[in-house]
Amino acid sequence: MKTYLVGGAVRDKLLGLPVQDRDYVVVGSTPEEMVAKGFKPVGADFPVFLHPETKEEYALARTERKSGHGYKGFKVYAAPDVTLEDDLRRRDLTINAMAEDESGQLIDPFKGAEDLRNGVLRHVSPAFAEDPVRILRVARFAARYAKWGFHVAHATNKLMREMVESGEADHLVAERVWTELERALGEARPSRFFETLRGCGALQRLFPEIDALFGVPQPEKHHPEVDTGAHVMLVLDAAAQLSPDTRVRFAALMHDLGKGNTPPAEWPQHIGHEERGVELVKKFCQRFRVPNEHRDLAVLTARYHAHCHKIAELRPATVVDTLEALDAFRRPERVDLFVTACEADFRGRHGSEDKPYPQAGLFRSVFAAARTVDTAAIAAGGGQGPDIGARIREARIAAVRQVLS
């Protein structure tokens, strides 16, 4: 029985990054032996155990054979005769197929360390094509390591395209797609996730609403980058600079979805894209079972982002309408998330990356003013519900008017 540190821990150690999770492969053992040593079995699909003290994961070395479609369509073989190299060969990328023995010696049969030095994301073997989730994982690693110039190897991109064209990617389940998408949104440069998917044809297959934005022009006066898809990618990366919250980043990604539905005869104008975008965002979120918190902020940002940009020009009543639509008086934390997504929209334009965005401060100020209205005192003044509500609304409008005047 031999134990090896594997996967991300070895990769991150070589990159000089903090090691978050340590996973181990055990060669030459059986489930019975692991249990006898005090390990707790937790693997449903293959033999994985928790160390009795550290609680770190130890998996028996295994091989996999394709038996169906999707990421669950595999038969797993785990036995003492499976070697470490056998186990590493089934992994997705060479940079994830390295191991370290108990003395700290690197074991690298597929030249992952070399690919790390050269910034290359390369598949280990043709078996990569058996699991469509790997397309999403490669795109996510591209987003994570974009700041170091990592790129997908040509042969790997070709294999990913073949997987899309063969229909293998169509077997991805909604929950797994969202899991990988949310992880990608949390990476350093999330735009690379979508650019990588677009490069192999998976963006059109998985996220056609986003793919449709590329090639759609916008007025150059407001959008020097012109292309809507390019703009949305800039907005997404701006959101990543402004906030670590994936709700903000998802809202940034979704904010202009309606422009993909603008009739070409109306280009480069996109009148009414906010309303059109709302339905597209809702359908996207329903398809991938996106959590309600992400969905709600995305819908509101798609519908009202122009209100934030034009806050100084809006009538006080319209401002209060917008705050009520955001449910801001019951969920005040939502205002900051919304404003941050709108600021990302402003900064996601060539030349505006570092310009001031006073609308953010003004929007927060009008909300703060509207919140000072003493609703309890107004309610104590008597009257029926609708009458009380109308007086509260008028008081909030007056408070907003003072800030805007």
C-alpha positions in Angstrom: 0.0 0.0 0.0 1.5 3.3 -1.2 0.0 6.8 -0.8 0.5 9.7 -3.2 -0.5 13.4 -3.1 -2.3 14.1 -6.4 -4.1 16.6 -8.6 -4.6 20.3 -7.7 -2.4 20.2 -4.6 0.6 19.2 -6.6 -0.2 21.7 -9.4 -0.8 24.6 -7.0 2.4 23.8 -5.1 4.4 24.0 -8.3 2.8 27.3 -9.1 3.7 28.7 -5.7 0.0 29.0 -4.8 -1.5 28.2 -1.4 -2.7 24.6 -1.3 -6.3 24.6 -0.3 -7.3 20.9 -0.5 -5.1 17.8 -0.4 -6.3 14.7 -2.2 -4.5 11.4 -2.1 -4.4 8.2 -4.2 -3.8 4.9 -2.6 -2.1 2.2 -4.7 -2.1 -1.5 -3.8 -5.0 -1.5 -1.2 -8.6 -2.6 -1.0 -11.7 -1.1 0.6 -11.6 -3.7 3.4 -8.0 -2.8 4.2 -8.8 0.9 4.3 -11.7 0.4 6.7 -9.5 -1.8 8.9 -7.0 1.1 9.1 -9.8 3.4 10.4 -10.7 5.2 7.1 -14.3 6.2 6.7 -15.8 5.3 3.3 -17.7 8.2 1.6 -17.6 7.5 -2.1 -20.8 6.7 -3.8 -19.5 6.0 -7.3 -16.0 4.8 -6.5 -13.9 4.0 -3.4 -13.1 7.2 -1.5 -12.3 7.4 2.2 -11.7 10.1 4.8 -8.6 9.9 6.9 -9.5 9.1 10.5 -7.6 12.2 11.8 -7.1 14.8 9.0 -10.4 14.0 7.3 -8.6 14.5 3.9 -9.8 12.4 1.0 -8.0 9.2 0.0 -9.2 7.4 -3.1 -8.2 4.0 -4.3 -6.3 4.0 -7.6 -8.9 3.4 -10.4 -9.5 3.2 -14.0 -12.7 4.1 -15.9 -14.4 2.7 -19.0 -17.0 4.5 -21.0 -20.4 2.8 -20.6 -22.9 5.6 -21.6 -23.3 9.3 -22.2 -22.5 12.1 -19.9 -20.2 12.4 -16.9 -21.9 9.5 -15.1 -21.6 7.1 -18.0 -18.6 5.2 -16.7 -17.8 1.8 -15.2 -15.1 2.1 -12.5 -12.4 -0.5 -11.7 -10.5 -0.1 -8.5 -8.2 -2.9 -7.4 -4.7 -3.4 -6.0 -3.3 -4.0 -9.5 -4.2 -0.5 -10.7 -1.0 1.5 -10.9 -0.5 5.2 -10.1 0.1 5.9 -13.8 -3.1 4.1 -14.7 -4.9 6.4 -12.3 -3.2 9.6 -13.6 -3.9 8.7 -17.2 -7.7 9.0 -16.7 -7.4 12.6 -15.5 -8.4 15.6 -17.6 -5.3 17.8 -18.1 -1.6 17.1 -17.8 -1.3 19.8 -15.1 -3.8 17.8 -13.0 -2.1 14.5 -13.7 0.9 14.8 -11.4 1.6 13.2 -8.1 4.1 13.4 -5.2 5.2 10.5 -3.2 5.6 10.4 0.6 9.2 11.7 0.3 8.1 14.7 -1.8 9.4 13.3 -5.1 7.4 14.5 -8.2 5.9 11.8 -10.4 5.0 13.3 -13.8 4.5 10.8 -16.5 2.6 13.1 -18.8 4.9 16.2 -18.6 2.4 18.3 -16.6 5.2 20.4 -15.0 6.5 21.4 -18.5 3.0 22.4 -19.5 2.7 24.4 -16.3 5.9 26.3 -17.1 4.7 26.9 -20.7 1.2 27.9 -19.7 -0.5 25.1 -21.7 -3.8 23.4 -20.9 -3.4 20.0 -22.6 -5.5 16.8 -22.3 -3.8 13.7 -21.0 -5.2 11.1 -23.4 -8.0 10.6 -25.9 -10.2 9.4 -22.9 -10.7 13.2 -22.3 -13.5 13.0 -24.9 -15.5 10.6 -22.8 -16.6 13.2 -20.3 -18.3 16.4 -21.5 -17.8 18.2 -18.1 -14.1 18.4 -19.1 -15.0 21.0 -21.7 -16.3 23.2 -18.9 -13.4 22.5 -16.7 -10.8 23.4 -19.3 -12.6 26.7 -19.9 -12.7 27.3 -16.1 -8.9 26.7 -15.8 -8.4 29.1 -18.7 -10.3 31.7 -16.7 -8.3 31.0 -13.6 -4.9 31.1 -15.1 -5.5 33.8 -17.8 -3.4 36.3 -15.9 -0.4 34.1 -16.5 -1.1 33.7 -20.2 -2.3 30.1 -20.1 -3.9 28.9 -23.3 -5.6 25.7 -24.5 -3.4 23.5 -26.7 -4.5 23.3 -30.3 -5.1 19.5 -30.1 -7.2 19.9 -27.0 -9.3 22.6 -28.5 -9.8 20.4 -31.6 -10.9 17.5 -29.4 -13.3 19.7 -27.5 -14.8 20.9 -30.8 -15.2 17.3 -31.9 -17.0 16.5 -28.7 -19.4 19.4 -29.3 -20.0 18.4 -33.0 -20.6 14.7 -32.0 -23.3 15.7 -29.6 -21.4 14.5 -26.5 -21.8 18.0 -24.9 -25.5 17.8 -25.3 -25.6 15.3 -22.4 -24.4 17.8 -19.8 -27.0 18.0 -17.0 -28.2 21.4 -16.0 -27.0 21.3 -12.4 -23.4 20.4 -13.4 -23.4 23.2 -16.0 -24.4 25.7 -13.3 -21.8 24.4 -10.9 -19.0 24.9 -13.4 -20.5 28.2 -14.5 -20.6 29.6 -11.0 -17.1 28.4 -10.3 -15.9 30.1 -13.5 -17.6 33.4 -12.4 -15.5 33.3 -9.3 -12.2 33.0 -11.2 -9.8 35.8 -11.9 -10.8 36.5 -15.4 -14.2 34.9 -16.0 -14.5 36.2 -19.6 -11.9 33.5 -20.7 -14.4 30.8 -19.7 -16.8 32.0 -22.3 -14.2 32.8 -24.9 -12.8 29.3 -24.6 -16.2 27.8 -25.0 -16.8 30.0 -28.0 -13.5 28.8 -29.5 -14.7 25.2 -29.6 -18.3 25.8 -30.5 -19.7 24.9 -27.0 -20.9 28.4 -26.3 -23.5 28.3 -29.0 -24.6 24.8 -27.9 -24.8 25.5 -24.2 -25.4 29.3 -23.9 -26.9 30.4 -27.3 -28.2 33.6 -25.7 -24.7 34.7 -24.9 -23.2 33.5 -28.2 -25.9 35.5 -30.0 -24.4 38.8 -28.6 -21.2 38.4 -30.6 -21.3 40.3 -33.9 -24.2 42.5 -32.8 -23.1 46.2 -33.1 -23.8 49.0 -30.6 -23.5 52.8 -31.1 -19.8 53.5 -31.2 -20.4 56.8 -29.3 -21.3 54.9 -26.2 -19.5 51.7 -26.9 -16.1 52.1 -28.5 -15.8 48.3 -28.5 -18.9 48.3 -30.7 -19.5 44.5 -30.5 -22.0 43.6 -27.8 -20.4 40.3 -27.0 -17.0 42.0 -26.5 -18.7 44.6 -24.3 -20.3 41.9 -22.1 -17.0 40.2 -21.6 -15.4 43.5 -20.6 -18.3 44.1 -18.2 -17.9 40.6 -16.7 -14.2 41.2 -16.0 -14.9 44.7 -14.6 -17.4 43.1 -12.2 -14.7 40.6 -11.2 -12.5 43.6 -10.3 -15.3 45.3 -8.4 -16.7 42.4 -6.4 -16.0 38.8 -5.5 -19.7 38.1 -5.3 -20.8 35.7 -8.1 -24.3 37.2 -7.9 -22.9 40.6 -9.1 -20.8 38.8 -11.8 -23.7 36.8 -13.0 -25.9 40.0 -13.2 -23.1 41.6 -15.3 -23.1 38.6 -17.6 -26.8 38.8 -18.1 -27.4 42.5 -18.2 -27.5 43.0 -22.0 -29.0 39.7 -23.1 -31.9 41.5 -24.8 -29.6 43.0 -27.4 -29.1 39.6 -28.9 -32.8 39.7 -29.9 -32.8 43.2 -31.5 -33.9 43.0 -35.2 -30.8 43.7 -37.4 -32.8 46.4 -39.2 -32.6 48.4 -35.9 -28.9 48.0 -35.3 -26.9 49.6 -33.8 -29.8 50.9 -31.6 -31.3 48.6 -29.1 -34.5 50.3 -28.0 -36.4 48.1 -25.5 -33.6 45.6 -24.9 -34.1 45.9 -21.2 -37.6 44.4 -21.3 -36.6 41.8 -23.9 -33.7 40.8 -21.7 -35.8 40.1 -18.7 -37.6 37.1 -20.3 -34.3 35.8 -21.7 -32.7 35.9 -18.3 -35.6 34.1 -16.7 -35.5 31.4 -19.3 -31.8 31.0 -18.9 -32.1 30.7 -15.2 -34.9 28.2 -15.4 -33.0 26.0 -17.8 -29.9 25.8 -15.6 -31.8 25.9 -12.3 -29.9 29.0 -11.2 -30.4 29.9 -7.5 -33.1 32.5 -6.8 -30.6 35.1 -5.4 -28.6 35.1 -8.7 -31.7 35.0 -10.9 -33.4 37.9 -9.1 -30.4 40.3 -9.2 -29.8 39.4 -12.9 -33.4 40.1 -13.8 -33.4 43.4 -12.0 -30.1 44.5 -13.5 -31.2 43.6 -17.0 -34.4 45.7 -16.5 -33.1 48.7 -14.6 -29.4 49.2 -15.3 -30.2 52.2 -17.5 -32.0 53.8 -14.5 -28.7 53.7 -12.5 -26.8 55.2 -15.4 -29.4 58.0 -15.7 -30.1 58.5 -12.0 -29.5 62.3 -12.2 -32.0 62.7 -15.0 -34.9 60.6 -13.5 -38.0 62.0 -12.0 -38.0 61.4 -8.2 -41.2 59.3 -8.6 -39.3 57.0 -11.1 -36.4 56.7 -8.7 -38.8 55.5 -6.0 -40.5 53.1 -8.5 -37.1 51.6 -9.2 -36.2 51.3 -5.5 -39.6 49.5 -4.9 -38.9 47.2 -7.9 -35.6 46.3 -6.3 -37.5 45.6 -3.1 -34.8 47.8 -1.6 -36.7 48.9 1.5 -37.0 45.3 2.7 -33.7 44.1 1.2 -31.3 47.0 1.4 -28.3 44.9 0.7 -29.6 44.4 -2.8 -29.0 48.1 -3.7 -25.2 47.8 -3.4 -25.1 44.6 -5.5 -27.3 46.2 -8.2 -25.2 49.4 -8.2 -22.0 47.4 -8.4 -23.3 45.5 -11.4 -24.3 48.8 -13.1 -20.8 50.3 -12.4 -19.3 47.2 -14.1 -21.5 47.9 -17.1 -20.1 51.5 -17.2 -16.5 50.3 -16.9 -16.8 47.6 -19.4 -16.2 50.0 -22.3 -12.9 50.9 -23.9 -11.6 54.0 -22.3 -14.0 54.0 -19.3 -12.1 51.5 -17.2 -10.8 54.1 -14.7 -13.2 57.0 -15.3 -15.3 58.2 -12.3 -18.9 56.8 -12.0 -20.7 59.3 -9.8 -24.0 57.6 -10.5 -23.0 54.9 -8.0 -22.7 57.4 -5.2 -25.9 59.3 -6.2 -28.0 56.1 -6.4 -26.8 55.1 -2.9 -27.5 58.6 -1.7 -31.1 58.7 -3.0 -31.7 55.3 -1.4 -30.3 56.5 1.9 -32.6 59.5 1.8 -35.6 57.5 1.0 -34.8 55.2 3.9 -34.9 58.0 6.4 -38.7 58.3 6.0 -40.3 57.3 9.3 -42.9 54.8 8.0 -44.0 54.0 11.6 -44.8 57.6 12.3 -46.8 58.0 9.0 -48.7 54.8 9.8 -49.5 56.1 13.3 -51.2 59.1 11.7 -54.1 56.9 10.9 -55.9 56.0 7.7 -56.4 52.8 5.7 -53.6 50.7 4.2 -53.6 52.2 0.7 -53.7 55.7 2.1 -50.8 55.0 4.4 -48.9 53.5 1.5 -49.5 56.6 -0.6 -48.3 59.0 2.1 -45.1 56.9 2.6 -44.5 57.0 -1.1 -45.0 60.7 -1.3 -42.6 61.2 1.6 -40.0 59.1 -0.1 -40.4 61.0 -3.3 -39.9 64.3 -1.5 -36.7 62.9 0.2 -35.3 61.8 -3.2 -36.2 65.2 -4.7 -34.1 67.0 -2.1 -31.0 64.9 -3.1 -31.5 65.3 -6.8 -32.3 69.0 -6.8 
